[in-house]
Amino acid sequence: MFYREPLEERIANRMATRKPLEEGNTFEHGPAKFVFVSLLVAVVLMHVVGVAIVMAFN
């Protein structure tokens, strides 16, 4: 009743039942893709604003 497989075996079983990733489909989880893209855009915007501030005071 209290027996469970070790964590490594449960992960291996879950990975064995998953379909293989499709070519070019790096993010299969939609929210992860959204977070990644939004962080990338935020970093680019911060760099552009930083360069503009430095150029304005120079």
C-alpha positions as CSV (number, residue, x, y, z in Angstrom):
1,M,0.0,0.0,0.0
2,F,2.8,2.4,0.8
3,Y,5.2,1.2,-1.8
4,R,6.2,3.7,-4.5
5,E,8.9,3.3,-7.2
6,P,12.0,5.4,-6.7
7,L,12.0,8.8,-8.3
8,E,14.5,7.9,-11.0
9,E,12.3,5.0,-12.2
10,R,9.1,7.2,-12.2
11,I,11.0,9.8,-14.3
12,A,12.3,7.2,-16.7
13,N,8.8,5.6,-17.1
14,R,7.3,9.1,-17.8
15,M,10.1,9.9,-20.3
16,A,9.6,6.6,-22.1
17,T,5.9,7.3,-22.7
18,R,6.5,10.7,-24.2
19,K,6.6,11.2,-27.9
20,P,9.9,12.5,-29.3
21,L,10.3,16.2,-29.8
22,E,9.6,17.5,-33.3
23,E,12.3,19.3,-35.3
24,G,12.3,23.0,-34.6
25,N,9.8,22.7,-31.7
26,T,12.1,23.6,-28.8
27,F,9.4,24.9,-26.5
28,E,6.5,22.5,-26.3
29,H,5.1,24.4,-23.3
30,G,3.4,27.6,-24.3
31,P,3.9,29.6,-21.1
32,A,7.6,28.8,-21.1
33,K,7.9,30.2,-24.6
34,F,6.1,33.3,-23.5
35,V,8.3,33.9,-20.5
36,F,11.5,33.3,-22.5
37,V,10.4,35.7,-25.3
38,S,9.2,38.4,-22.9
39,L,12.5,38.2,-20.9
40,L,14.5,38.5,-24.1
41,V,12.5,41.5,-25.2
42,A,12.9,43.2,-21.8
43,V,16.7,42.7,-21.9
44,V,16.9,44.2,-25.4
45,L,14.7,47.2,-24.4
46,M,16.8,47.8,-21.2
47,H,20.0,47.9,-23.3
48,V,18.5,50.3,-25.9
49,V,17.2,52.6,-23.1
50,G,20.6,52.4,-21.3
51,V,22.5,53.3,-24.5
52,A,20.1,56.2,-25.2
53,I,20.6,57.6,-21.7
54,V,24.4,57.3,-22.0
55,M,24.3,59.0,-25.3
56,A,22.1,61.8,-24.0
57,F,24.4,62.7,-21.2
58,N,27.6,62.4,-23.2
